[in-house]
């Protein structure tokens, strides 16, 4: 049975036209003011702007949000590496890489790692390349300006696919997940973290 037969994609789509949806995502992130806002509010001044893994982080301490973001990046990569048959010289694709904070952090910590970042926003991508150069990892990173739903890369290219807090912006989740699967080699892994709707009484 095909993915299309199992899932009705319309259930997962954002409303409206896809091109308008993608323009809306760019407007949310790719202005100087928005980049500074997210860096300060979610990254404590760093480029790693994610919701974070808060185990053991003092929420009152300065830089707590940035540490939680880094913790989640590290945790996701540890889990993903365990899914992957290859253990050294791993190539991975970061889908919806944003400012590139996660990729640059992982490259700095893993000297044999290579990353390809797929991200919609050109100014964010320019910042990611600049950050990579400042950390000395520019030779192991490639940045592609594209939606992860319309990824121009060939299939079966990567050992891992990775997406941290980015699929919340997906126009069609089934398409997004299918693209991630297409990009990963046999024996590879795919890990994502995303915002989910809870089931509590006030949700």
Secondary structure by P-SEA (a helix, b strand, c coil): cccccccccccccccccaaaaaaaaaaacccaaaaaaaaaacccccccccccccccccccccaaaaaaaaaaaaaaaaaaaaacccccbbbbbbcccccaaaaaaaaaacccbbbbbbbccaaaaaaaaaaaaaacccccbbbbbccccccccccccccbbbbcccccccccaaaaaaaaaaaccccccccbbbbbbbbcccc
